Amino acid sequence: MAEKLLEVKGVSKIFRIGGMLSRKKIVAVDDVSLEIEAGKPVILSIVGESGCGKSTLCKMILRLHQADLGSITLLGHNYADKKGYDPRQFKLDVQPIFQNPYETFSMRKTVDSYLYNTALRLGIAKNRAEADKLIDDTLHSVGMSLQVVQGKYMTQFSGGELQRISIARALITRPKLIIADEPVAAIDASMKMNIVNLFKELKEKYQVSFIYITHDLSTAYYVSDYIATLYRGGLIEYGPAKEIMDNPAHPYTELLMNAVPRVGDKWKEDLVMPDMEDKEYSITYCKFAPRCQYATEECRKGRPQMIDLGGERKVLCFHSLVKPEGR
């Protein structure tokens, strides 16, 4: 059996909101399972509208949230095993890239100080001279250089340049996995494709896998090897990117694919699901049934199981738009 770089198995995250008398439970991530093999770098895009659980799942993988149910394993090490957890090794293996590069850096510190901090504190470089070379080499891989960055503050760079520096910072540790949470959302439309193109290049150069969290489906289509679609906290479809986007199996994915606009655009307001109420997260039957044009009585009586469609594809639906292989 091939070793897994990352294995997320039956993971759920529950938030409780309100006061003592009006407290409500929101299952932000609901029984999600997915995996990435080791030794085969891929870009896995996790897509869905705002509030679907993408960022919460991302934060659990980054250990910023603890899963309430299920398990997360990185290279065979279970997150729940506190004795086996090595914080330094985790930072070497997994690195984040966040949405807004202007929030990543402080106006009071030079940008290069963050790069030196990563290189020296984690022991990747033994001294300043080694750090200089490592940082310069890494910056060159994202189209910049230490000479351009050194001694400057965040206000002296554009959003696209700052995001490239953020990517370089993540690459300094030579990680096995990078979690990129909406990395092009705060960047000018003209720069979006430059950043996603960079992910494809870096995946091969550094043999690093990416989890790309996005609701920009046009960039997801272009950059992804695999796509996982989330709806109301649950994984509803998974598989090779081109197959899913050319021939979606779930009605919700079909709706999203039909709304894919030009690169950099997002879904129109009338296509974003309204009424993000806690009751929709707690539905015990198919969560998409109230909005699904294909829903039957079966969909309103019970929750569907994940169906294996063959060829790495799976879908959570009673009436899949794509029939399983061999049927």
VOMITOR-416916 format. One record per residue: residue in three letters; x, y, z of N, C-alpha, C in turn. Coordinates in steps of 0.001 Angstrom, whole numbers, plus 500000, padded with zeros to 6 digits. Layout:
# residues N
ALA,X,Y,Z,X,Y,Z,X,Y,Z $
...
This chain:
# residues 327
MET,500846,498806,500000,500000,500000,500000,500888,501252,500000 $
ALA,500561,502205,499095,501360,503419,498982,501220,504269,500241 $
GLU,502350,504866,500655,502321,505722,501832,501543,506991,501516 $
LYS,500798,507470,502483,500007,508682,502317,500765,509875,502878 $
LEU,500873,510920,502081,501403,512178,502596,500419,512742,503615 $
LEU,499148,512787,503226,498102,513300,504098,496880,512397,503991 $
GLU,496316,512051,505142,495078,511286,505156,494111,511930,506150 $
VAL,493019,512442,505618,491946,513019,506422,490812,512006,506414 $
LYS,490432,511519,507588,489497,510396,507662,488332,510713,508601 $
GLY,487137,510881,508025,485922,511096,508812,485978,512294,509734 $
VAL,486590,513384,509286,486841,514537,510155,485621,515455,510241 $
SER,485307,515873,511449,484226,516829,511693,484702,517916,512652 $
LYS,484163,519108,512464,484438,520216,513375,483120,520883,513739 $
ILE,482850,520982,515044,481583,521507,515538,481830,522807,516300 $
PHE,481094,523839,515921,481143,525102,516646,479811,525320,517350 $
ARG,479884,525861,518561,478669,526187,519313,478591,527697,519475 $
ILE,477467,528263,519042,477327,529715,519037,476121,530123,519875 $
GLY,476144,531368,520351,475031,531888,521133,475259,531734,522623 $
GLY,474273,532201,523403,474358,532139,524852,473895,530808,525392 $
MET,473823,530713,526704,473461,529461,527371,472062,528996,526995 $
LEU,471117,529948,526835,469728,529583,526559,469433,529434,525070 $
SER,470220,530091,524252,469960,530045,522807,471126,529432,522036 $
ARG,471866,528581,522692,473063,528017,522080,472700,527070,520947 $
LYS,473411,527216,519815,473172,526386,518644,474471,525711,518220 $
LYS,474305,524581,517571,475458,523808,517119,475567,523887,515597 $
ILE,476758,524250,515115,477024,524277,513679,478102,523241,513376 $
VAL,477782,522275,512537,478784,521297,512099,479464,521891,510869 $
ALA,480555,522632,511091,481215,523379,510024,481899,522459,509019 $
VAL,482442,521340,509510,483017,520299,508655,482383,518985,509097 $
ASP,481791,518264,508147,480933,517133,508488,481420,515843,507818 $
ASP,482178,515030,508580,482578,513692,508142,483302,513705,506790 $
VAL,484354,514526,506694,485115,514666,505443,486307,513711,505429 $
SER,486473,513021,504307,487625,512137,504109,488268,512445,502756 $
LEU,489572,512594,502757,490336,512744,501517,491792,512423,501808 $
GLU,492571,512208,500756,493981,511839,500964,494845,512303,499807 $
ILE,496141,512432,500099,497150,512758,499090,498286,511761,499254 $
GLU,498663,511123,498175,499740,510134,498239,501098,510815,498368 $
ALA,502018,510150,499029,503395,510633,499121,504142,510262,497839 $
GLY,505133,511069,497495,505978,510739,496348,505384,511085,495008 $
LYS,504185,511656,494992,503530,512032,493741,502888,513399,493951 $
PRO,503648,514495,493739,503111,515825,494030,501890,516154,493179 $
VAL,500866,516684,493827,499625,517057,493141,499132,518386,493685 $
ILE,498235,518998,492933,497499,520160,493422,496048,519736,493578 $
LEU,495589,519705,494819,494214,519366,495147,493482,520653,495491 $
SER,492482,520998,494685,491686,522192,494969,490447,521803,495764 $
ILE,490201,522539,496843,488979,522365,497615,488095,523567,497310 $
VAL,486953,523307,496662,486116,524385,496159,484750,524373,496819 $
GLY,484076,525508,496753,482752,525669,497325,482530,527112,497704 $
GLU,481274,527471,497917,480930,528842,498240,481419,529220,499643 $
SER,481347,530486,499956,481731,530958,501289,480872,530278,502346 $
GLY,481522,529807,503423,480810,529168,504512,480640,527672,504361 $
CYS,481252,527079,503330,481058,525640,503106,481995,524777,503948 $
GLY,482975,525393,504618,483880,524633,505476,485294,524513,504952 $
LYS,485585,525154,503812,486916,525050,503201,488024,525500,504153 $
SER,487879,526713,504665,488932,527276,505518,489025,526564,506856 $
THR,487892,526100,507385,487926,525350,508647,488684,524043,508465 $
LEU,488443,523356,507360,489186,522132,507059,490672,522437,506919 $
CYS,490987,523515,506235,492372,523951,506053,493045,524190,507399 $
LYS,492335,524854,508323,492910,525162,509630,493117,523904,510472 $
MET,492292,522897,510278,492510,521637,510993,493767,520942,510478 $
ILE,493977,520981,509173,495188,520370,508604,496432,521113,509081 $
LEU,496299,522424,509285,497417,523244,509771,497554,523216,511294 $
ARG,496701,522444,511983,496685,522336,513442,496260,523629,514133 $
LEU,495559,524501,513426,495041,525721,514041,493694,525461,514700 $
HIS,492999,524422,514245,491791,523916,514892,491995,522432,515168 $
GLN,491377,521961,516219,491416,520530,516529,490128,519877,516049 $
ALA,490246,518744,515375,489061,518018,514915,488294,517464,516105 $
ASP,486968,517550,516049,486131,516991,517114,485884,515503,516892 $
LEU,485868,515094,515648,485689,513682,515304,486621,513352,514145 $
GLY,486986,512076,514019,487834,511646,512920,489312,511838,513205 $
SER,490127,511587,512194,491582,511666,512373,492250,512308,511162 $
ILE,493389,512947,511417,494242,513507,510371,495635,512941,510576 $
THR,496200,512396,509508,497509,511755,509578,498426,512352,508522 $
LEU,499635,512708,508937,500642,513235,508027,501832,512287,508017 $
LEU,502111,511681,506863,503221,510735,506720,503211,509678,507832 $
GLY,502026,509166,508106,501885,508092,509083,501778,508531,510519 $
HIS,501915,509834,510794,501847,510336,512169,500477,510962,512412 $
ASN,499723,510379,513334,498387,510860,513651,498466,512146,514468 $
TYR,497653,513136,514103,497651,514417,514813,497304,514251,516286 $
ALA,496535,513231,516617,496115,513033,518009,497219,512464,518881 $
ASP,498303,511993,518268,499425,511411,519007,500348,512528,519488 $
LYS,500076,513048,520670,500833,514184,521180,502279,513829,521473 $
LYS,502533,512601,521850,503909,512189,522142,504759,512146,520874 $
GLY,504133,511779,519763,504874,511658,518508,504923,512951,517704 $
TYR,504260,514002,518205,504207,515260,517469,505471,516086,517695 $
ASP,506131,516435,516609,507338,517254,516645,507010,518590,515970 $
PRO,506811,519672,516748,506411,520953,516163,507359,521455,515079 $
ARG,508661,521298,515302,509633,521769,514308,509495,520987,513014 $
GLN,509380,519658,513102,509261,518844,511905,507976,519159,511150 $
PHE,506913,519418,511909,505646,519762,511259,505790,521044,510447 $
LYS,506488,522037,511008,506687,523295,510283,507579,523110,509055 $
LEU,508466,522142,509118,509285,521845,507955,508462,521171,506857 $
ASP,507530,520327,507266,506771,519520,506304,505553,520241,505729 $
VAL,504918,521096,506533,503663,521745,506125,503792,523253,506299 $
GLN,503481,523989,505240,503565,525441,505292,502291,526069,504735 $
PRO,501861,527208,505316,500657,527887,504836,500972,529073,503924 $
ILE,500033,529376,503048,500018,530654,502326,498607,531198,502524 $
PHE,498500,532384,503122,497186,532906,503468,496642,533854,502405 $
GLN,495392,534211,502588,494652,534951,501573,495211,536336,501300 $
ASN,495418,537099,502364,495787,538502,502195,497255,538717,502550 $
PRO,498116,538947,501555,499544,539127,501855,499819,540358,502700 $
TYR,498907,541339,502667,499106,542554,503472,498924,542276,504960 $
GLU,498272,541168,505300,498114,540788,506702,499203,539816,507150 $
THR,499993,539323,506209,501058,538379,506523,502282,539090,507099 $
PHE,502509,540317,506636,503701,541068,507042,503315,542311,507854 $
SER,504200,542692,508761,503991,543890,509573,504653,545092,508910 $
MET,504024,546257,509061,504603,547482,508503,505857,547905,509267 $
ARG,506053,547342,510467,507177,547750,511305,508455,546934,511047 $
LYS,508326,545839,510300,509481,544973,510065,509755,544854,508570 $
THR,511015,544768,508214,511345,544568,506807,510893,543175,506376 $
VAL,510503,543051,505135,509968,541800,504614,511000,540676,504686 $
ASP,512261,541009,504414,513286,539958,504414,513529,539380,505813 $
SER,513158,540130,506870,513362,539616,508231,512520,538360,508474 $
TYR,511364,538279,507820,510513,537083,507942,511197,535878,507286 $
LEU,511865,536124,506179,512547,535040,505464,513738,534528,506270 $
TYR,514503,535458,506838,515646,535064,507674,515172,534326,508928 $
ASN,514075,534782,509493,513540,534151,510689,513191,532684,510411 $
THR,512541,532440,509285,512186,531067,508912,513423,530216,508690 $
ALA,514392,530745,507977,515594,529977,507632,516465,529673,508844 $
LEU,516623,530644,509743,517552,530485,510856,516917,529831,512080 $
ARG,515693,530205,512414,515065,529652,513620,514733,528172,513468 $
LEU,514418,527751,512265,514118,526339,512050,515370,525526,511738 $
GLY,516514,526193,511744,517783,525487,511562,518042,525011,510151 $
ILE,517362,525597,509165,517579,525200,507771,518911,525763,507284 $
ALA,519210,526971,507724,520510,527580,507454,521267,527715,508784 $
LYS,522559,527390,508778,523354,527421,510009,523820,528825,510373 $
ASN,523935,529687,509390,524418,531039,509639,523841,531988,508599 $
ARG,524192,533265,508740,523637,534300,507862,524027,534074,506402 $
ALA,525258,533646,506176,525721,533444,504798,524919,532332,504116 $
GLU,524691,531235,504840,523888,530149,504283,522460,530614,504041 $
ALA,521950,531432,504968,520588,531949,504823,520478,532855,503604 $
ASP,521491,533671,503382,521497,534550,502200,521315,533746,500918 $
LYS,522096,532684,500785,522038,531877,499564,520698,531158,499436 $
LEU,520251,530571,500537,518982,529842,500521,517823,530767,500160 $
ILE,517778,531938,500784,516692,532882,500540,516740,533415,499119 $
ASP,517941,533735,498642,518075,534257,497279,517651,533213,496245 $
ASP,518078,531973,496443,517691,530900,495519,516175,530711,495494 $
THR,515575,530762,496685,514130,530553,496773,513372,531715,496157 $
LEU,513822,532934,496405,513176,534098,495806,513275,534069,494283 $
HIS,514410,533606,493766,514546,533499,492311,513511,532532,491724 $
SER,513147,531516,492482,512179,530538,491980,510773,531127,491856 $
VAL,510525,532277,492512,509226,532937,492378,509358,534254,491605 $
GLY,510486,534421,490917,510670,535577,490048,511146,536830,490754 $
MET,511781,536668,491942,512306,537821,492670,513740,537505,493100 $
SER,514325,538359,493929,515690,538119,494412,515883,538794,495755 $
LEU,516898,538362,496476,517200,538967,497779,517596,540426,497601 $
GLN,518281,540733,496515,518703,542115,496249,517484,543045,496133 $
VAL,516427,542549,495512,515203,543342,495331,514437,543493,496645 $
VAL,514473,542467,497495,513650,542421,498705,514333,543014,499926 $
GLN,515635,542864,500019,516366,543147,501255,516187,544590,501729 $
GLY,515858,544720,503022,515770,546028,503657,514504,546811,503371 $
LYS,513563,546213,502621,512349,546934,502237,511151,546491,503088 $
TYR,510163,547382,503156,508947,547125,503925,507802,546751,502994 $
MET,506744,546191,503585,505629,545688,502783,504998,546771,501908 $
THR,505029,548032,502376,504412,549126,501615,505153,549418,500309 $
GLN,506339,548837,500167,507125,549069,498957,506891,548002,497889 $
PHE,505924,547121,498131,505620,546057,497180,504139,546052,496820 $
SER,503840,545533,495640,502447,545332,495237,501910,544072,495911 $
GLY,500595,543881,495844,499992,542681,496422,500524,541409,495783 $
GLY,500701,541416,494474,501233,540245,493781,502655,539933,494195 $
GLU,503485,540986,494367,504869,540786,494803,504916,540235,496224 $
LEU,504062,540775,497094,504026,540286,498474,503592,538817,498538 $
GLN,502649,538439,497684,502225,537045,497696,503330,536136,497188 $
ARG,504121,536603,496233,505280,535822,495778,506287,535643,496918 $
ILE,506478,536690,497705,507390,536592,498845,506824,535620,499880 $
SER,505509,535642,500068,504867,534681,500981,505099,533250,500516 $
ILE,505011,533044,499213,505239,531709,498648,506689,531298,498861 $
ALA,507610,532246,498637,509034,531957,498861,509291,531591,500321 $
ARG,508664,532308,501216,508828,532011,502644,508382,530579,502954 $
ALA,507249,530170,502365,506757,528813,502575,507719,527774,501990 $
LEU,508382,528116,500905,509277,527162,500224,510635,527015,500901 $
ILE,510997,527964,501766,512319,527922,502408,512536,526620,503163 $
THR,511464,526082,503768,511606,524848,504546,511638,523601,503658 $
ARG,511466,523798,502351,511340,522680,501395,510247,521709,501879 $
PRO,509031,522234,502042,507947,521435,502611,507467,520343,501670 $
LYS,506744,519403,502230,506104,518358,501435,504679,518747,501052 $
LEU,504091,519679,501838,502718,520100,501597,502575,521591,501890 $
ILE,501944,522319,500960,501620,523732,501161,500108,523886,501123 $
ILE,499565,524552,502143,498136,524837,502210,497948,526287,501796 $
ALA,497336,526514,500649,497132,527866,500129,495658,528219,500237 $
ASP,495319,529083,501196,493922,529430,501485,493546,530715,500754 $
GLU,492807,530578,499667,492381,531711,498837,493568,532631,498506 $
PRO,494662,532108,497957,495883,532901,497803,495812,533991,496744 $
VAL,494799,533960,495865,494707,534997,494833,493499,535902,495036 $
ALA,492789,535733,496160,491555,536500,496386,491815,537996,496525 $
ALA,492958,538369,497093,493241,539782,497343,494203,540376,496324 $
ILE,494386,539667,495213,495362,540084,494209,494636,540598,492968 $
ASP,495212,541590,492328,494660,542135,491093,494447,541027,490065 $
ALA,493342,541106,489318,492968,540057,488366,494073,539751,487368 $
SER,494847,540757,486984,495909,540554,485996,497037,539680,486529 $
MET,497133,539571,487880,498219,538796,488482,497792,537390,488900 $
LYS,496498,537111,488882,496009,535831,489385,496639,534645,488656 $
MET,496626,534686,487345,497147,533555,486585,498651,533402,486760 $
ASN,499349,534505,487015,500791,534405,487287,501046,533576,488539 $
ILE,500218,533793,489565,500389,533060,490820,500033,531588,490645 $
VAL,498898,531290,489997,498521,529877,489852,499469,529149,488902 $
ASN,499993,529850,487898,501029,529257,487041,502258,528894,487862 $
LEU,502568,529764,488810,503723,529538,489681,503536,528270,490506 $
PHE,502322,528022,491000,502061,526805,491755,502375,525569,490925 $
LYS,501994,525578,489671,502251,524428,488790,503755,524213,488597 $
GLU,504475,525308,488431,505924,525207,488254,506608,524695,489524 $
LEU,506205,525243,490658,506841,524883,491932,506517,523455,492339 $
LYS,505333,522988,491993,504963,521598,492292,505995,520640,491712 $
GLU,506401,520885,490475,507380,520011,489822,508796,520278,490300 $
LYS,509163,521542,490445,510536,521880,490813,510899,521396,492206 $
TYR,509969,521583,493165,510255,521238,494554,509589,519944,494997 $
GLN,508856,519306,494074,508150,518055,494405,507290,518246,495653 $
VAL,506511,519336,495636,505650,519688,496765,504191,519628,496328 $
SER,503342,519063,497186,501912,519036,496914,501257,520291,497485 $
PHE,500186,520721,496832,499430,521891,497277,497990,521500,497561 $
ILE,497434,522068,498621,495985,522110,498790,495590,523561,498526 $
TYR,494831,523749,497467,494459,525079,496997,492999,525325,497349 $
ILE,492767,526165,498368,491417,526491,498819,490922,527682,498003 $
THR,489777,527531,497326,489338,528618,496454,487846,528550,496158 $
HIS,487266,529705,495809,485961,529700,495181,486053,530318,493785 $
ASP,487282,530469,493302,487527,530928,491932,487686,529682,491055 $
LEU,486585,529198,490487,486599,527923,489781,487415,527955,488501 $
SER,487539,529122,487896,488308,529188,486660,489784,528895,486909 $
THR,490345,529413,488015,491740,529094,488327,491865,527655,488828 $
ALA,490838,527169,489546,490867,525779,490011,490918,524822,488826 $
TYR,490149,525099,487799,490127,524259,486598,491510,524211,485954 $
TYR,492165,525349,485943,493451,525453,485252,494595,524800,486030 $
VAL,494584,524947,487353,495752,524573,488147,495673,523169,488744 $
SER,494468,522597,488867,494273,521415,489714,494568,520092,489009 $
ASP,495057,519151,489807,495080,517747,489406,493800,517056,489877 $
TYR,493350,517429,491094,492133,516868,491666,491295,518003,492248 $
ILE,489983,517771,492324,489072,518741,492925,488184,518032,493931 $
ALA,488011,518676,495091,487066,518222,496110,486046,519341,496300 $
THR,484761,519028,496117,483696,520023,496272,483041,519864,497633 $
LEU,482954,520965,498376,482303,520955,499689,480984,521707,499623 $
TYR,479999,521210,500355,478715,521897,500480,478216,521725,501907 $
ARG,477935,522825,502576,477453,522820,503953,478286,521914,504857 $
GLY,479606,521991,504675,480517,521255,505543,480853,519861,505086 $
GLY,480129,519334,504088,480350,517961,503663,481029,517858,502303 $
LEU,481818,516802,502130,482432,516522,500834,481379,515843,499962 $
ILE,481042,516458,498830,479982,515902,497993,480493,515340,496671 $
GLU,481706,515732,496269,482269,515164,495041,483788,515291,495066 $
TYR,484443,514276,494513,485911,514254,494488,486370,513507,493236 $
GLY,487477,513980,492641,488040,513258,491509,488988,514109,490688 $
PRO,489495,513568,489568,490367,514332,488678,489680,515608,488204 $
ALA,490420,516708,488202,489833,518031,487961,489110,518122,486623 $
LYS,489759,517690,485563,489150,517847,484239,487851,517055,484129 $
GLU,487834,515847,484684,486633,515019,484611,485474,515660,485370 $
ILE,485769,516187,486557,484711,516795,487363,484162,518047,486699 $
MET,485038,518884,486191,484576,520163,485664,483974,520026,484269 $
ASP,484379,518999,483522,483776,518769,482207,482497,517946,482302 $
ASN,482395,517113,483357,481250,516222,483483,480925,515994,484959 $
PRO,480392,517014,485655,480128,516888,487092,479114,515796,487394 $
ALA,479300,515136,488537,478401,514050,488943,477353,514504,489943 $
HIS,477623,515575,490686,476674,516064,491691,475940,517301,491162 $
PRO,474645,517421,491419,473884,518590,490938,474443,519922,491402 $
TYR,474999,519957,492613,475584,521206,493095,476839,521564,492295 $
THR,477689,520566,492044,478875,520811,491226,478457,521249,489830 $
GLU,477404,520649,489296,476891,521042,487981,476490,522512,487984 $
LEU,475812,522940,489046,475419,524340,489163,476635,525253,489156 $
LEU,477656,524870,489898,478864,525692,489967,479589,525734,488629 $
MET,479683,524584,487976,480390,524536,486700,479682,525381,485636 $
ASN,478354,525379,485666,477588,526180,484708,477774,527676,484946 $
ALA,478243,528007,486144,478431,529418,486492,479883,529863,486373 $
VAL,480775,528980,485890,482191,529342,485802,482354,530473,484787 $
PRO,482855,531638,485243,483038,532786,484355,484474,532879,483861 $
ARG,484897,534075,483535,486272,534312,483111,487214,534180,484295 $
VAL,488508,533991,483999,489513,533884,485057,489457,535111,485955 $
GLY,489384,534865,487269,489392,535956,488237,488023,536373,488692 $
ASP,486983,536055,487896,485627,536377,488324,485157,535361,489345 $
LYS,484135,535727,490089,483544,534806,491057,482087,534599,490662 $
TRP,481381,533754,491409,479988,533518,491080,479191,534798,491257 $
LYS,478190,534950,490405,477303,536096,490527,476489,535976,491809 $
GLU,476015,537121,492287,475292,537125,493567,474103,536182,493568 $
ASP,473351,536133,492438,472152,535316,492437,472447,533829,492324 $
LEU,473733,533483,492144,474110,532076,492099,474680,531596,493420 $
VAL,474975,532523,494322,475459,532150,495652,474271,531740,496507 $
MET,474374,530576,497142,473259,530071,497921,472929,531014,499080 $
PRO,471670,531451,499203,471288,532355,500289,470993,531611,501575 $
ASP,470607,532377,502592,470114,531819,503851,471072,530813,504482 $
MET,472276,531292,504797,473270,530417,505416,472900,530193,506879 $
GLU,471844,529422,507108,471332,529216,508451,471838,527908,509037 $
ASP,471904,527888,510379,472422,526705,511041,471567,525468,510778 $
LYS,470260,525658,510506,469391,524498,510269,469811,523735,509019 $
GLU,470413,524420,508058,470825,523744,506829,472032,522847,507075 $
TYR,472830,523176,508071,473978,522339,508404,473547,521104,509190 $
SER,472400,521193,509850,471962,520092,510714,470936,519177,510059 $
ILE,470657,519390,508776,469714,518526,508055,470203,517078,508115 $
THR,469298,516160,508408,469678,514747,508546,469542,513977,507231 $
TYR,468883,514574,506236,468813,513955,504909,469812,514673,504001 $
CYS,469675,514547,502693,470615,515205,501777,470548,516723,501955 $
LYS,471675,517348,502278,471694,518776,502574,471365,519640,501366 $
PHE,471581,519099,500184,471317,519889,498975,469897,519683,498448 $
ALA,469177,518727,499019,467831,518389,498526,466887,519592,498439 $
PRO,466865,520509,499439,465935,521640,499348,466164,522538,498132 $
ARG,467345,522452,497528,467669,523324,496398,467902,522551,495094 $
CYS,467741,521241,495137,468142,520405,493998,466966,520156,493050 $
GLN,467182,520400,491773,466123,520197,490780,465850,518718,490507 $
TYR,466797,517857,490933,466633,516424,490691,466144,515673,491935 $
ALA,465904,516386,493033,465584,515732,494313,464287,514928,494229 $
THR,464296,513748,494870,463117,512897,494966,462786,512686,496445 $
GLU,461747,511936,496710,461364,511657,498083,462482,510936,498831 $
GLU,463215,510083,498111,464351,509369,498709,465375,510345,499268 $
CYS,465617,511451,498549,466612,512445,498962,466198,513169,500241 $
ARG,464870,513214,500492,464352,513934,501651,464115,513025,502855 $
LYS,464447,511752,502700,464231,510803,503796,465536,510367,504469 $
GLY,466626,510354,503726,467888,509891,504296,469078,510533,503621 $
ARG,470235,510436,504273,471458,511017,503725,472149,509999,502823 $
PRO,472547,510402,501623,473199,509456,500713,474577,509030,501202 $
GLN,475038,507894,500726,476387,507416,500985,477291,507809,499813 $
MET,478599,507866,500085,479540,508174,499019,479591,507009,498033 $
ILE,479387,507305,496749,479401,506292,495690,480730,506349,494946 $
ASP,481355,505196,494759,482582,505093,493977,482200,504997,492503 $
LEU,482580,506014,491733,482243,506033,490314,483315,505387,489452 $
GLY,484433,504998,490068,485559,504443,489328,486502,505535,488860 $
GLY,487754,505145,488590,488732,506121,488098,489009,507246,489066 $
GLU,489020,506970,490373,489308,507919,491452,488163,508892,491724 $
ARG,487046,508735,491036,485919,509640,491242,484940,509080,492259 $
LYS,484381,509976,493076,483330,509577,494004,482367,510740,494199 $
VAL,481114,510407,494565,480086,511428,494697,479109,511041,495806 $
LEU,478631,512041,496530,477659,511830,497603,476278,512206,497057 $
CYS,475598,511239,496454,474329,511549,495803,473547,510264,495519 $
PHE,472217,510314,495719,471368,509170,495378,471218,509023,493867 $
HIS,471240,510159,493174,470953,510155,491742,472101,510839,490991 $
SER,473288,510241,491046,474469,510813,490415,474231,511092,488933 $
LEU,474733,512239,488475,474612,512597,487060,475572,511781,486199 $
VAL,476530,511095,486843,477463,510191,486158,477305,508818,486773 $
LYS,477042,507804,485965,476836,506462,486474,478167,505778,486794 $
PRO,478203,504979,487880,479410,504240,488221,479851,503343,487071 $
GLU,481154,503135,486935,481676,502282,485867,481147,500860,486036 $
GLY,480800,500261,484914,480307,498877,484938,478823,498763,485126 $
ARG,478094,499926,485218,476652,499872,485409,475939,500396,484173 $
